[in-house]
Amino acid sequence: MTTRLTHVQAPDARIREMTPDDCEAVARVRVRGWQSAYAGLVPQSYLDAMSVEKDAARRREFLAEGRARTTNLVAERDGEVVGWGCCGPSRDEDATGEKCELYAIYVLEEQLSTGVGRALMTELTGRAVADGFAGMLLWVLKENDRARRFYEKAGFAPDGAEEPFEVDGVAVPEVRYARALTP
């Protein structure tokens, strides 16, 4: 992970690197993000069973592993974590080493359309460029229209790849988006 002192500002929000102290807040953002964004798209039983405590434990473990080239950022507003995003090397077999992957980006529902998501995306793509990546990939639920619009406004487009994603025995198709990164 590359450490930088720069911060991107959304209106009254600050983007910074995630620390172990942020794990509980990031888990809350992620779980609430899933529960609001994926309602009606994945089984409700799965969403209802999500646990902030278990997710926070996974975040702590992930950070402790210190995965190289993985960037984890949080968005703060008034000292509260209201968004989280992370990216790193692409996990796709057909991706070259010059492509990274946006693993996740979540903003609390009440923070949608406030610039926080755009600020997170700007900082994540900027850091990916600085880390030497020439392109970024991401996977999004095919029926998640709001997220797809967000990614398209950020310069991403579907690249034709699709794959099934299974949640509690239900197939939820995903599409892959791609974007070139330029310095």
N, C-alpha and C positions, 0 to 999 in steps of 0.2 A: 504494500500500500504506500502510495506516495503522500507525504505530508506537506501541506501547503498552508500558508497563513492567510490566503485570500478568502474573502467571504462574499457571497452573492446576496444582495438584498432584495427582497420583495417588499412591498409596502409594509413597514414596521415588522418585518420578519428577518431572521438571520439564518443563513445556511452554514453549518459547521460539521466537522467530523464527529461521528458517533463515538461515545465512550462507554465503558462498561456500566457506568452510572445511568445511562440512558436506556438500558435494556427493558426495564418495566414499561417505560413510556412508549418505546418503539413497539413493544408487543401490543400495547393498548391500541396504538395507531393501526397496526397491521390487522389485528382481530376485528376492530370496529370497521376498518376498511373493507375487509372481506364480507362482514355481515351486512354492510350497506350496499357495496358495489355488486355483490354476487347474489343478492336476494332474488329469487325467481330464476336464477341461472344455474345454481347448484342446489343439491338437496338441502332443505332447511334443517334437517336433522344434523347434517355436518356443521352448518354454521352455528347452530345452537350449542354444539358440543365443543366449540373452540374455546380454548382456555388462555387467558392472558398470562397466568403463572407458568404454564407449560411452554408457551411461546417465548417468554422471557428467559427461561432456563436454556432453551435452544439458542437464543441470541447470545447469551453469556458464553456458552460452549463454543459457538462459532467465532466470537471475538477472541477467545482464549487460544484458539488454534492459530490465529494470526495468519490467515491465508494471504499469501503474497498476491499483489495486484488486485485485491478486492477493495473497492471503495464503498464505505458506509457513511452516509450523511444524514443529518437530521435538520429539520426546519423548526426554528423556535419563534414563538411570538409571545411577548410579555413573559419570558422565562419558561414557557411551557412548550414541550415538544408537540408540534401539530402535524408533522410530516416526516417521512423517512423514505430514503431510496438507496439502492445499492446496485453496483455493477462490477463486472470483472470479466475474465476470459470467457469466451463463448463455450457452452457445453455441447453445442451441436457438432455431430460428427463431420458434417460437410463444411463447417466453417474453418477458414484458415486462421492462423495465429494472429493475423492482423485485425481480426474482428473481435469485439467484446460483446457482452450481453448485458442488457438492462435486466437484472434479476427481479427487481421490484421497485415500485414507487407508489406510496400511499399517502394520502392526506386525509385528515379528519373530515367527515362529511360537512361540518359547519365551516370548514376552511376552503371548500371547493370554490373555484372561480374567483379566488382572491389574489392570485399570482404566486402562491406558495409552490404549487406543483410545477409551474414554469421555471421558477427560480431553482428548484431542486434539479429539474431536467437540464437547465443551462449549466449548472455546476458539475453535474455528473458527466455530461458530454464534454465539457471543457477539460475535466480531469482525464477522461479517456483519451482525448487528443494528446494531452501532455504526457500520458503514459505510452504513447506511440501507436495507438490503435487508429486504423483508417476507416473503420465502419463499426456500427452498433446494430445488434439484433435484439429483438424482444419477442416474447410470446404473449398473446392476449386472447381471452375467450372470444370466440367468433361472434357471439351475441352481445358482447359488452360494447354497445354503441357509444356510450359516453367516453370510455377509455380510448376507443379507436379514433374518435374525433380529436381527443387530446393529442394522441401520438401523431396523427396526420398534421395537426397544426404545428407540431414540433419537427416536422420534416421527414417523418417516417412514412413508409408505404408498404402494403403487403408485397411479399416477394414470391408468392405462390406456394410456399410450404404450409402444410397443414398437418396436424397430428391429433389423435384422440387424447383426451385427458380424462381420467376416470376419478370420480368423486363418489364415495359410498356406493359403488357399483353402477353409477350412472355415467354414460359417456357425455362429456362436455367438450366439444371440439374447440381447438385453438388454432389460430393463424399466426404465422410469423411475419413480423414487420422488420424492415431494414432501413438504414440510413447511412449515407456516407458521412464521414467526419473529416473536416478540414481544419487545419491550424488557423 
